[in-house]
Amino acid sequence: MKFLKALVVFFVLISTKSFATAQVPDYLIVDKDTLQIQSNPLQEYFKIHPIPENLTTTVSTGNWRGYIAFFKFLDGKLVVENIYKENYKENGKGETDFFLTSIYKDVFGEKSNFECNFYSGLLICASGNIVEYVHMGYSSLYENYNLIEIKNGINIKSKKFTTKEFQKFKIDYFKYYKRTEEYKLKVKELKDATEGETGISNSVFLIENPGTGKENKSLKQKEAEFRADKQIDSFMFVFLNDYMKTIEIPTN
């Protein structure tokens, strides 16, 4: 939790461009294809059953969660095929070699194909060429999307989208999500984490308002609150993939 708060404060205090880092995805194995997933089904599970720190890679800007998971469907059920940590080793030429080390047995035990019956949400599988590269989270846009709705680990339905269709879907879903209690609770958590870190300096105010001679505390507070709300709104939209649950957007 302390790490999350530090991360959020870090995000709020610096510009989006300097924070922006694309993330290594998890993957879904479908027949002979391996599709990247722009969502992480194991995140909620690991909040309750944390991975021992020694089993994950030291957190990097390109992989905040510290692992890469591979999934597949067995009889319509989502299961973990394998899970890895990233390792790096310097070779004889002084270059860094990258490789994956399985941590499956350490995390899930001897039984193969760990069932994800705890997970309900969307697997957002992007494919094709990159239409627009965005160096932040899973924000890059691809030619095609296949959204797979999962409920209690079961494959319920799927739907394919073009780039524009997915963009519209995400914007419309965010409008719905902002009306939910879950969104309000998440926003409160973020505000609590960044409390005291979003103020506007008096010097900035005086430069923009010459001749005032003193700080307008009321205006400063309103500006700080407006800026914080916009930043949190942007933050929540970037990570919306983790909160979208259904292909059909609820109307209530």
C-alpha angles and dihedrals in degrees: 000000000000089000091051091051092048090050093050093047089049090053093050096046098052134049122274092242094057094045095044113116127160113230130231105244133224115242140231119210111215114176104300094343128090111203126194115237120218091206134055115232095186098056097091091044092054091051087066097032105032120203110241108258093237090062097058131069116256103273112266130186089252096052114028093170094056099226143066118223129198119206137186140173123255114185089339093309123120111235137173109250093184142332127212143187121218118247132189129199133178113236129211091274092059091253125130117246118203123212141157126240119200115237094174098117092045091053105033105017131231098317111098127222099033107213118236096211089143093065127094118167145072129310102210106202114189121195143166126042124337108260094187126007115217117182095217131090111301094330098119112112124230135193096250139025131193112194115199118193115216126192119186089339095308123121103241105170143327137212134189124227137187119225094266093044091052092048090053092045091053094048092048092047091051090054088055094042092054089063094055128097089233091062092048091051092048091050091050090052091051093047091049089050093051098038111141093013101086103063124129116235119248090232091061091051093050093049091053091043107039118190096030092105093197143052120272098217095185093053091043091054093049092049091049092050092048092049092047092050092051093048093049090046090054091046092052092048092052090054096037091114089076092055103043107105109171140035091223109064111232113244098208 
